[in-house]
Amino acid sequence: MPVSALPPAHFALAQRERWQEHRGLTFTLVTQRVDALHEQAGSRALINVHALRRSNGPRELHLVPA
């Protein structure tokens, strides 16, 4: 997806990350999205979480490296 077509919320979150870092604060975005749109918008401090559900079992959470 071209960067110009990304949803505005992705850019807003990346901007918030930079705003907080500039003030010496931390910002970590935890998302279930694994489509790299947050990275394309400029986010760097990401934790991608992906949930898998087996047919008759509990959900398993997997961290996906950003």
C-alpha positions in Angstrom: 0.0 0.0 0.0 1.4 3.4 -0.9 2.3 5.5 2.2 -0.1 8.2 0.9 -3.0 5.7 1.2 -2.4 4.7 4.8 -5.2 5.5 7.3 -4.6 8.8 9.2 -4.7 7.0 12.6 -1.4 5.2 11.7 0.3 8.5 11.2 -1.2 9.9 14.4 0.2 7.1 16.5 3.6 7.4 14.9 3.5 11.2 15.6 2.5 10.5 19.2 5.5 8.2 19.6 7.9 10.9 18.4 6.1 13.5 20.6 6.6 11.4 23.7 10.2 10.4 22.9 11.1 14.1 22.4 9.9 14.7 26.0 12.0 11.8 27.4 8.9 9.5 27.7 8.4 6.1 26.4 5.7 4.9 24.0 5.0 1.3 23.0 2.3 0.4 20.5 0.7 -3.0 21.0 -1.2 -4.1 18.0 -2.8 -7.2 16.6 -2.1 -6.0 13.1 0.7 -7.8 11.3 0.4 -6.0 8.0 3.3 -3.5 8.6 1.1 -0.4 8.1 2.3 1.0 11.5 5.9 0.6 10.4 5.1 2.3 7.0 3.6 5.2 8.9 6.8 5.6 11.0 6.1 3.7 14.3 9.2 2.1 15.7 8.3 0.9 19.2 5.9 -1.9 18.3 4.7 -5.2 19.8 2.7 -7.2 17.4 0.4 -9.8 19.0 -1.3 -12.4 17.0 -3.9 -14.7 18.5 -4.4 -18.2 17.2 -7.5 -20.3 18.1 -7.4 -24.0 17.7 -10.7 -25.7 16.9 -11.6 -26.8 20.5 -8.8 -25.3 22.5 -7.9 -22.0 24.2 -6.4 -19.1 22.3 -2.7 -18.9 22.1 -1.0 -15.5 21.9 2.2 -15.1 19.8 4.4 -12.1 19.7 5.5 -11.3 16.2 8.8 -9.4 15.9 8.2 -5.9 14.4 
